[in-house]
């Protein structure tokens, strides 16, 4: 009983630490940095910057966070090392950064900006991976500090931006601060080039999960790509502002997912079908509460921080919030499914969703502008939630608990 009480207490404190870190980071970004840049750059120029940062948001967690999560899962069965994953970070991160740089080539001018964007992409890949140090050891106090340092780095970088006029310094300073901290306090970047016999397994498993995350993150940032291509920079800014509260709420669930997979992968038993469905129902209830919060928070947030855009976008608040919350819910479900089903299943579902979303949003944005885009996103996310629940129900074990080795 005493051990269970201590475990529950530790779980609650870990949840607060992880949520606190995310709130600090996103509070600085959404309440300070981006509103200030909106005033100084204007909606048009800010939209162009958001397009570049959208590519950062697609590539960097797709590589860094995917390998982070993959290591947590793979370490249960194979003796992988730091060097295995450090090599894979470079193997995936460098080509990916070059491709992203080429895609946004019209959004920057000069060698300095090109080098700066490439460095930002690569640093952010490593930063997304770096917090695995604290997830492996369940040290969420340092996880909290890690994200607070990113936020502090962004604020310091804003000061450099005011002197130099280059917004890149804001983000470079924040990412560098976190990496310096994990290098000083952790082990994940030590013995960088030491490869184990399990490298090929880590590479294979990491590759499929990276592809899956790439599809997911391209989906989450579809607004910046499609709206820029078919409407313009201003519409990129408008949809970004509309979805900010929803995306921040989504980020609150990410720490819960972090703790969930950390604990689930430390035990040998897999979830049963009954456990999966009960957890899915509980997640649905929590998602509804998040939706109500978004409905209250979004109009207030836009009116306070982006009043120049309020009248144009207030009619789309509900549909955009529903889209964001369904995205949050499906991410939670995918984490559950990942603990008992192959990464290939997740990749297949994500790819199907991406194809449907791309086709629907391109058509809707061309024909109906930002409103058509918003409704197309909602329809695609509804299909995604239904598909992942069906996958989980089919792949989870029916009766008694199985172990990971039994499933294999």
C-alpha positions, 0 to 999 in steps of 0.5 A: 500500500505504501509503495502504491501511494508513493508511486501515485504521488510520484506520478502526479508530481511528474505530471505537474513537472512536465505540464509546467515545463510545456506551459512555461515554454508555450506561455513565453512563445504564445503570450510574449514572443509571437504577439510582439513579432506580430506588432513589429512585423505585421500579419504578412511578414509574420506569416512568412516567418511562420511558414519557415517555423512550420517546416521546423515543426514538421521535421524536427519533432519527426526525427528527434521526438520519434527517436526519443519515443522509439528508444523508450520502446526498443530499450525494453527488448534490446541493449541499445546505446547512446551512439546508436541514436546519436548516429541516427539523429545525424543520418536523418537530421542532416538530409531532412534539414537540407530538404526543408531549407530548399523548400523555404528557399524563397522565404530568406535571402543571403548566406547568413539566413540560409546557414542560420535556418539550417543550424536551427533545424539541426539544433531543434532535431537534437533538442527534441531528442534530448529530453529522452535523458530525463524520460529514461530515468523518470527525472521530471524535475530536470525535464521541467528545467530543460523546458524552462531553459528553452523559454528563458533562451527565447526571451534572451534571444528576443533581446538579441533580435532587437539588436540584430533585426534577425528573428532567427536569434530568438529560436537559436538561443532557446534551442542551444540553452536546452542542449547545453543543459542536457550535455552538462547534466546527462549522458545521452550525447556521450559516447556519441560514436559508439555503436552496439549490435542492436544498431540495425534494429534501432535504425529500422524501428526508428525509421518507421516511427520517424516516417509516421511522425513526419506524416503526423507533423506535416498534418499538424502544420498543413495550414502553413503549407496549404494556406501559403500556397493557395491563399497567402501569408495573411491567412497563414497568420490568421489560422495560426492565431485561431489555432493557438489556444487549441494547439496549446491545449494539445501540448498539455496532453503531450506531457501526459503522453510522455509519462504514459509511454514511459511507464507503460514501456517499463512494464512487460504486460501489454494492454488488453482490449478492455483496458484500451477501450476504457482508457479511450473513453476516459480520454474522450471525456478529458478531450471534451473538457479541453474543448470547452476550455478552448471555446472560452479561451480562444476568443478572449486570447485573440481579442487581447493579443491579436485584436487587428485580426479578431473580426475576420476570424471569430466565425471559425473558432468552433470548427478550428477548436474541434479540429485541434482537440480531435488531433490531441485525442488521436495522438493520445490514442496512438501512444496507447496503440504504439505499446502493443502494435507495430509501428508499421500500423501507425505509419499506415494509418497516418499516411492514409489520413495525410493523403485524405487531408491533403486532397481535401484541404487543397481542394477546399482552400482553392475553392472556399479559402480559409473557411473551406480549409478549416472544415476539411481539416475537421472532417479528416480528423474525425475519420482519423479518430475512428480509424485509430480506435478501430485499430486499437480494438482489433490489435489489443489482446482480448483476455489476459495480459500478454507480454511484449515477447508474447506479442512478437 
